[in-house]
Amino acid sequence: MLKKSLLNIAIAAAALSLTACLDSGSSNEPEAKPITLGAVVQTVAADYSSSQVAQIDYDKDLDSYELTDGYMVKDKSDYTVASHLDSIFHIGRNSIDTVDFYNKDDLTTNLLGVSTNLAVEQSSGNPYTFIALNKDKGYVIRYGADKILVVDPTPTSANDFVLNTIDLSAYTVEGSEQASPNAADAVIADGKLFVVMQRMHIEGWTWTPNTAYIAVIDTETDMEIETNADTTDAFKGIPLSGVNPLGGSLDVFGDYVYVAERSSYSSTDLSESKIEKVHVKNYQVSEVIAADKIVNNQAPIKQAVIVSATKGYFYVSAGWPEVSSIYEFNPKNGQIVNADVTSTALNGEGIGYMAVDGKNQLWISVSSSDNPGIDIVDTSDNSLVTNRLTTELNPARIAFIEELSAE
């Protein structure tokens, strides 16, 4: 049940809001930056038997946060969330293969549900994330298929959803049972879509990562760009030295796309787990830090987020249930500034996701047996902005609700 009721709005009005909330980003308009109004958070039961979504609202007059739990309750756990401005995309992943559209003003009304599988596809496309470029175009990144879906983020019917596809089949590892390059995440930077692929060789219960690649797509033409990052290979994309980038592994700041790589699931070699950065114009790759170079660390890097040219955060996790630790670091040189920033390792807690809002605050999904929830950290001094916003289930992906405000 919902802990707090919201004023319902008519479906027709919500549908209009869904269309209006995605700005086209015309070059004639003043430059705008996102202002964070709150967030939605995907939460998952500890035994993976169910899931639901929590909404966090920010009251700027009181400078306070309020969490409402219990939306989009499911008896399956493989769901995630994405957003663009005040539009919410609830994504059913492996063997669910759906996107449901919501508006932030009424998370009880499903405006439209669509399939993320093409008619000719027999197996699950397994959508990992949904990225909106503007009100007219977005991309669904699918882990289990060899094509990205080019989509309409404001469809009026299911038939209007898929506009085109982008073929990534060249990156599929020969002989793998899953005919997919395992695209795990994507970001938009410099007018291009950067898509990272694990490139697993899957045979039975054995998952062997091959050289991970980033494909670069021109968002005007939806054609892959020849990066010439490696003139000796057969691919247009950018090879990485770390392996197995996970969902949520990419972040953008300035002229760089940052990628965190977990390492092989079965390997104990932490030198495979890294943070690398890719220049968005010349596509040069440089290593920022490797997990085996972190003092007293015995866990792989799972995710990194960048706050400024000289400040970022990453977390490492190990064990089951996982125990995690957040490190503050300098993205320029990889220097560690602080360890176990929020004491999750000290408290035996895990981390499911991190994100940075429009105020440069760090939001952290904390898994805990007795106190799961969202911590919000002031990145100027690593202090908590508010007490933990508790959730019923363990929190995972965070997606911000935003509006654009001219500078």
C-alpha positions in Angstrom: 0.0 0.0 0.0 1.0 3.6 -0.6 2.2 5.4 2.5 1.0 8.7 1.1 -1.7 9.4 -1.5 -1.2 11.9 -4.3 -3.8 13.8 -6.2 -4.8 11.8 -9.2 -4.8 13.5 -12.5 -6.8 12.5 -15.6 -5.1 10.1 -18.0 -5.6 12.5 -20.8 -4.0 15.4 -19.0 -1.1 13.1 -17.9 -0.6 12.0 -21.5 -0.3 15.6 -22.5 2.1 16.3 -19.7 4.2 13.3 -20.8 4.5 14.8 -24.3 5.1 18.4 -23.1 7.7 17.5 -20.4 10.4 16.4 -22.9 12.1 19.5 -24.4 13.5 19.4 -27.9 16.6 21.3 -26.9 16.4 23.8 -29.8 19.6 25.7 -30.4 17.5 29.0 -30.4 16.6 28.6 -26.7 18.9 29.8 -23.9 21.2 27.2 -22.5 19.6 25.4 -19.6 20.7 23.2 -16.8 18.7 20.5 -15.0 17.3 21.4 -11.6 16.6 18.3 -9.5 13.0 18.2 -8.1 13.4 14.7 -6.6 13.9 11.1 -7.8 12.3 7.7 -8.3 14.1 4.7 -7.0 13.8 1.1 -8.0 13.7 -1.2 -5.0 14.1 -4.9 -4.8 13.4 -7.5 -2.1 16.4 -9.1 -0.5 15.3 -12.5 -1.8 14.5 -11.1 -5.3 10.9 -12.2 -5.0 9.3 -8.8 -5.6 10.0 -5.2 -6.3 8.5 -1.7 -6.1 9.3 2.0 -6.8 9.8 4.8 -4.3 9.4 8.5 -5.1 11.4 11.2 -3.3 10.2 14.8 -3.4 12.3 17.8 -2.6 10.7 20.8 -1.0 13.0 23.7 -1.9 11.2 26.1 0.5 11.8 23.8 3.5 15.0 22.3 2.0 13.7 18.9 2.9 13.1 15.5 1.3 10.1 13.2 1.6 10.0 9.6 0.4 6.8 7.8 -0.6 7.1 4.1 -1.1 5.0 1.4 -2.7 4.5 2.3 -6.3 4.6 -0.1 -9.3 4.5 -3.2 -7.0 5.6 -6.3 -8.9 5.9 -10.0 -8.0 9.2 -10.1 -10.0 12.4 -8.3 -9.2 14.1 -7.6 -12.5 12.9 -4.1 -13.0 14.7 -0.8 -13.3 13.9 2.9 -13.8 15.0 5.7 -16.1 13.7 9.2 -16.5 13.8 12.4 -18.6 12.7 15.6 -16.9 9.3 14.6 -15.3 8.7 11.5 -17.4 9.4 8.1 -15.8 10.2 4.9 -17.7 9.6 1.7 -15.7 11.6 -1.0 -17.5 11.0 -4.7 -17.2 14.3 -6.5 -18.0 15.1 -10.2 -18.7 12.1 -12.1 -20.0 9.8 -9.2 -19.1 10.8 -6.9 -22.0 8.5 -3.9 -21.4 8.6 -0.2 -20.8 5.7 1.5 -18.9 5.4 5.3 -19.1 4.5 7.5 -16.1 4.5 11.1 -15.2 6.0 12.2 -11.9 2.7 13.8 -10.8 0.9 10.4 -10.7 2.9 7.2 -10.4 -0.3 5.3 -10.0 -1.3 5.8 -13.6 0.4 3.8 -16.3 0.0 6.0 -19.4 1.2 3.4 -21.8 3.0 0.0 -21.9 5.1 -1.2 -24.8 7.2 -4.2 -25.6 11.0 -3.8 -26.1 11.2 -7.0 -28.3 11.0 -6.8 -32.0 8.4 -9.0 -33.7 11.0 -11.2 -35.3 12.9 -11.8 -32.0 12.3 -15.1 -30.2 14.4 -14.6 -27.0 14.4 -11.8 -24.5 16.1 -8.5 -25.6 16.6 -7.7 -21.9 16.4 -3.9 -21.9 19.0 -2.4 -19.5 18.2 1.3 -19.8 16.3 4.0 -21.7 18.0 7.2 -22.7 16.0 10.2 -24.1 17.9 12.5 -26.4 14.9 14.9 -26.7 11.1 14.8 -26.9 11.3 13.1 -30.3 14.1 10.5 -30.0 15.5 8.1 -27.4 17.4 4.8 -27.2 16.7 1.5 -25.5 19.9 -0.3 -24.7 19.3 -4.1 -24.7 21.7 -6.6 -23.1 20.2 -9.7 -24.7 19.9 -8.5 -28.3 22.3 -7.2 -31.0 20.3 -4.1 -31.9 19.7 -0.9 -30.0 16.1 0.4 -30.4 15.7 4.0 -31.6 12.4 5.0 -30.0 9.9 7.7 -29.5 10.0 8.8 -25.8 6.4 10.2 -26.1 4.5 7.5 -28.1 0.7 7.7 -28.3 0.5 4.0 -29.0 2.7 0.9 -28.9 2.9 0.9 -32.7 4.6 4.4 -32.5 7.3 3.3 -30.1 10.1 1.8 -32.2 11.4 4.1 -34.9 14.5 2.3 -36.1 17.3 0.1 -34.9 21.1 0.3 -34.7 23.0 -2.9 -35.4 25.7 -3.9 -33.0 26.0 -7.5 -34.2 29.6 -7.1 -35.4 30.7 -7.1 -31.8 29.0 -10.4 -30.9 31.5 -13.0 -29.8 31.6 -15.9 -32.2 30.3 -19.1 -30.7 28.5 -17.6 -27.8 25.1 -19.1 -27.0 23.7 -15.6 -26.6 23.9 -13.9 -30.0 24.5 -10.5 -28.5 27.5 -8.2 -27.7 25.9 -7.6 -24.2 25.4 -3.8 -24.3 25.3 -2.9 -20.6 25.1 0.9 -20.5 25.1 4.1 -22.6 25.4 7.9 -22.2 25.1 10.9 -24.6 28.0 13.3 -24.9 29.1 15.7 -27.6 26.1 14.8 -29.7 27.0 11.1 -29.7 25.7 8.0 -28.0 28.4 6.0 -26.3 27.4 2.4 -25.8 29.6 0.0 -23.7 29.5 -3.7 -24.4 30.8 -6.6 -22.2 31.1 -9.0 -25.2 30.7 -12.2 -23.2 31.2 -15.7 -24.5 28.4 -17.6 -22.9 28.4 -21.4 -22.9 26.1 -23.1 -20.4 26.9 -21.6 -17.0 30.3 -20.2 -18.1 30.4 -16.5 -18.8 33.8 -15.4 -20.2 34.3 -11.7 -20.9 36.2 -10.7 -24.0 37.7 -7.3 -24.8 35.0 -4.8 -23.9 34.2 -2.1 -26.5 32.5 1.2 -26.7 30.5 1.9 -29.9 30.0 5.6 -30.7 26.8 6.5 -32.5 26.0 9.8 -34.3 22.7 10.9 -32.8 21.7 12.8 -35.9 22.1 9.9 -38.3 22.1 7.0 -35.9 25.1 5.6 -37.8 28.1 4.2 -36.0 31.2 6.4 -36.1 34.6 5.0 -37.1 36.7 6.1 -34.2 40.0 4.6 -35.4 40.8 4.0 -31.8 42.6 0.8 -32.8 43.6 0.6 -36.4 44.5 -3.1 -36.2 41.1 -4.4 -35.2 38.0 -5.0 -37.3 35.7 -2.8 -35.2 34.8 0.9 -35.5 34.5 1.3 -31.7 36.9 1.8 -28.8 38.6 -1.2 -27.1 39.0 -1.0 -23.3 41.6 -2.7 -21.2 39.4 -3.5 -18.2 36.7 -6.1 -18.6 33.0 -6.6 -17.7 31.5 -3.1 -17.4 28.1 -3.5 -15.7 24.8 -1.6 -16.0 25.4 2.0 -14.7 29.1 1.8 -15.6 29.3 5.0 -17.6 29.4 8.6 -16.5 30.1 11.9 -18.3 32.0 15.0 -17.2 33.6 17.6 -19.4 35.3 16.1 -22.4 35.4 12.5 -21.0 33.2 9.5 -20.7 34.2 7.5 -17.7 33.8 3.7 -17.6 34.0 1.5 -14.5 34.8 -2.2 -15.2 34.0 -4.9 -12.6 36.4 -7.7 -13.9 35.4 -11.2 -14.7 32.8 -12.8 -12.3 35.1 -15.7 -11.7 38.4 -14.0 -11.6 40.3 -12.8 -8.5 42.6 -10.6 -10.6 41.7 -7.1 -9.5 43.9 -5.6 -12.2 41.0 -6.3 -14.6 38.8 -4.0 -12.6 39.4 -0.4 -13.5 38.1 3.1 -14.1 39.1 4.4 -17.6 38.2 7.6 -19.4 37.6 8.1 -23.1 37.9 11.5 -24.7 34.7 12.3 -26.5 36.3 13.9 -29.5 39.5 12.0 -30.3 38.5 8.8 -28.5 41.8 8.3 -26.7 41.5 6.0 -23.7 43.5 6.4 -20.5 43.5 4.5 -17.2 42.5 6.4 -14.1 42.8 3.7 -11.5 42.8 0.0 -11.1 41.3 -1.9 -8.2 44.5 -3.7 -7.4 46.3 -0.4 -6.8 43.9 0.6 -4.0 45.6 0.1 -0.6 43.9 -2.6 1.5 41.3 -3.3 -1.1 40.1 -6.8 -2.0 37.0 -6.0 -4.0 36.2 -5.0 -7.6 35.1 -1.5 -8.7 31.4 -1.5 -9.5 30.5 2.1 -10.5 32.0 5.6 -10.6 30.4 9.1 -10.7 32.2 12.4 -11.4 31.4 15.6 -9.6 34.1 17.9 -11.0 37.4 17.7 -12.9 39.2 16.8 -9.6 36.5 15.1 -7.6 34.7 11.8 -8.1 33.4 8.8 -6.2 33.5 5.1 -6.9 32.4 2.1 -4.9 33.8 -1.4 -4.5 31.7 -4.5 -3.4 32.5 -8.0 -2.4 30.9 -11.0 -0.5 27.3 -12.1 -0.3 25.3 -10.3 0.8 27.6 -7.7 -0.6 29.5 -5.2 1.6 30.5 -2.0 -0.1 32.8 0.9 0.4 32.8 4.4 -1.3 36.0 6.1 -2.2 36.5 9.7 -3.0 39.1 10.2 -5.7 40.7 12.6 -8.1 39.6 11.7 -11.7 42.7 13.6 -13.1 45.3 11.3 -11.5 43.4 8.5 -9.8 44.6 9.6 -6.3 42.4 8.3 -3.5 41.2 11.2 -1.2 39.0 9.4 1.3 38.0 5.8 1.9 34.7 4.4 3.1 33.2 7.8 2.8 29.8 7.0 4.3 30.9 4.1 6.5 28.9 1.4 4.6 31.8 -1.0 4.9 32.1 -0.3 8.7 28.4 -0.9 9.0 28.3 -4.0 6.9 26.1 -2.4 4.3 26.0 -2.7 0.5 25.5 -0.2 -2.3 23.2 -0.7 -5.2 23.7 2.5 -7.1 25.1 6.1 -7.0 24.0 9.3 -8.8 24.9 13.0 -8.7 22.0 15.5 -8.8 21.9 19.1 -10.1 23.2 20.5 -6.9 26.3 18.2 -7.0 24.9 16.1 -4.2 25.7 12.4 -4.2 22.7 10.0 -3.8 23.5 6.5 -2.7 21.3 3.4 -2.7 22.2 1.6 0.5 21.2 -2.1 1.0 20.8 -3.1 4.6 19.1 -5.9 6.5 17.5 -3.5 9.0 17.8 0.0 7.5 17.7 0.2 3.7 17.3 3.5 2.0 18.8 6.5 0.3 21.7 8.6 1.7 22.3 12.1 0.2 25.8 13.5 0.7 27.0 17.0 0.4 30.1 16.5 -1.8 31.8 19.7 -0.4 32.5 17.9 2.9 31.0 14.4 2.6 28.4 15.2 5.3 24.8 13.8 5.1 22.3 16.3 3.9 19.4 14.5 5.6 18.8 11.4 7.7 18.6 8.3 5.6 15.4 8.2 3.6 14.3 4.6 4.4 12.7 2.2 1.9 10.9 -1.0 2.5 13.0 -3.0 0.1 16.7 -2.6 -0.8 17.1 0.4 -3.2 18.8 0.1 -6.6 18.7 2.4 -9.6 18.0 6.1 -9.0 16.5 8.3 -11.7 16.1 12.0 -11.2 13.0 14.1 -11.7 14.1 17.4 -13.2 13.1 20.6 -14.9 15.3 22.8 -17.1 16.1 26.3 -15.9 17.9 28.9 -18.0 21.3 30.0 -16.6 
